[in-house]
Amino acid sequence: MSPQLLLQRWRKRVRALKHETYALYLAARDPRTPWIARLLAGLIVAYAFSPIDLIPDFVPILGLLDDLVLLPLGIALVLRLIPPHVLVESRQRAELAFASGRPVSRGAVVVIVLIWLALATLGILALIQAL
């Protein structure tokens, strides 16, 4: 299998994961979803849509690897916790949202960036104290 074909397949899977992640976001906002599923789904969604990955997506193959390993494991766990009827409705709403363009939440981006900045600040302070 050629590297380009492999990369295309990975990108397709990552795109499918983004759709599923958005469906999880919608399910987490549904009051019929148990609180533990809401919490885990929120963490997974925050990581998936975070502008900062463990490995940036532009790094060939490795950049998509974290999305193809960490996200599916988290998604598989949360899918077991969400009631099936809520999940079906959320997937339908996610497909409609992606059909009309990529969903964007500027508020979520601001929150995620602030969290990353706070973590970076704490890391820098810990490094300064260690030196």
Contacts in CASP RR format, 6 or more apart in sequence:
PFRMAT RR
TARGET T0000
AUTHOR 0000-0000-0000
METHOD contacts of the structure
MODEL  1
MSPQLLLQRWRKRVRALKHETYALYLAARDPRTPWIARLLAGLIVAYAFS
PIDLIPDFVPILGLLDDLVLLPLGIALVLRLIPPHVLVESRQRAELAFAS
GRPVSRGAVVVIVLIWLALATLGILALIQAL
6 61 0 8 1.000
7 60 0 8 1.000
7 61 0 8 1.000
7 64 0 8 1.000
10 61 0 8 1.000
10 64 0 8 1.000
10 68 0 8 1.000
11 64 0 8 1.000
13 68 0 8 1.000
14 64 0 8 1.000
14 67 0 8 1.000
14 68 0 8 1.000
17 48 0 8 1.000
17 67 0 8 1.000
17 68 0 8 1.000
17 71 0 8 1.000
17 72 0 8 1.000
17 75 0 8 1.000
18 48 0 8 1.000
19 94 0 8 1.000
19 95 0 8 1.000
19 98 0 8 1.000
20 75 0 8 1.000
20 91 0 8 1.000
20 94 0 8 1.000
21 44 0 8 1.000
21 45 0 8 1.000
21 48 0 8 1.000
21 49 0 8 1.000
21 71 0 8 1.000
21 75 0 8 1.000
22 45 0 8 1.000
22 94 0 8 1.000
22 97 0 8 1.000
22 98 0 8 1.000
22 103 0 8 1.000
23 87 0 8 1.000
23 90 0 8 1.000
23 91 0 8 1.000
23 93 0 8 1.000
23 94 0 8 1.000
24 41 0 8 1.000
24 42 0 8 1.000
24 44 0 8 1.000
24 45 0 8 1.000
24 75 0 8 1.000
24 78 0 8 1.000
24 79 0 8 1.000
24 82 0 8 1.000
24 90 0 8 1.000
25 41 0 8 1.000
25 42 0 8 1.000
25 45 0 8 1.000
25 49 0 8 1.000
26 89 0 8 1.000
26 90 0 8 1.000
26 93 0 8 1.000
26 94 0 8 1.000
27 33 0 8 1.000
27 37 0 8 1.000
27 41 0 8 1.000
27 82 0 8 1.000
27 86 0 8 1.000
27 87 0 8 1.000
27 90 0 8 1.000
28 37 0 8 1.000
28 38 0 8 1.000
28 41 0 8 1.000
28 42 0 8 1.000
28 45 0 8 1.000
30 86 0 8 1.000
30 89 0 8 1.000
30 90 0 8 1.000
32 83 0 8 1.000
32 85 0 8 1.000
32 86 0 8 1.000
33 41 0 8 1.000
33 81 0 8 1.000
33 82 0 8 1.000
33 83 0 8 1.000
33 86 0 8 1.000
34 81 0 8 1.000
34 82 0 8 1.000
34 83 0 8 1.000
36 81 0 8 1.000
37 78 0 8 1.000
37 81 0 8 1.000
37 82 0 8 1.000
40 74 0 8 1.000
40 77 0 8 1.000
40 78 0 8 1.000
40 81 0 8 1.000
41 78 0 8 1.000
41 82 0 8 1.000
44 71 0 8 1.000
44 74 0 8 1.000
44 75 0 8 1.000
44 78 0 8 1.000
46 108 0 8 1.000
46 112 0 8 1.000
46 115 0 8 1.000
47 70 0 8 1.000
47 71 0 8 1.000
48 67 0 8 1.000
48 71 0 8 1.000
49 105 0 8 1.000
49 108 0 8 1.000
49 109 0 8 1.000
49 112 0 8 1.000
50 112 0 8 1.000
50 116 0 8 1.000
51 109 0 8 1.000
51 112 0 8 1.000
51 113 0 8 1.000
51 116 0 8 1.000
52 112 0 8 1.000
52 116 0 8 1.000
53 63 0 8 1.000
53 66 0 8 1.000
53 67 0 8 1.000
54 66 0 8 1.000
54 70 0 8 1.000
55 62 0 8 1.000
55 63 0 8 1.000
55 65 0 8 1.000
55 66 0 8 1.000
56 63 0 8 1.000
57 63 0 8 1.000
57 64 0 8 1.000
57 67 0 8 1.000
79 87 0 8 1.000
82 90 0 8 1.000
97 103 0 8 1.000
END
